[in-house]
Every structure is written in structure tokens, then in C-alpha cells.
Amino acid sequence: MHLREKNYEELLLSRSRKQHTLVTWTIWKLKIEQERNWQIRR
């Protein structure tokens, strides 16, 4: 039982870490797109 709980916690941690990476990557991508558009306007 204890082992299962631990595995579940690790699963949640890895899942949240993946979501965090995805969010960071999306923000980074949007930032690059914005800068590119900004340079085009100038």
C-alpha cells in the first residue's frame, strides 16, 4: 500500500513537471513569435 502511494506521488510529480515544461515551452514560443512580429512592424 505504501509503495503504491509513493508511485502515485511520483506519477503526479512527473505529470505536473511535464505540464510545467509544456507551459514554459508555449510561453517561450509565443515570446519568439511576438518579437518576430515586432521586428517586422519596425
Secondary structure, 3 states (H helix, E strand, C coil): CHHHHHHHHHHHHHHHHHHHHHHHHHHHHHHHHHHHHHHHHC
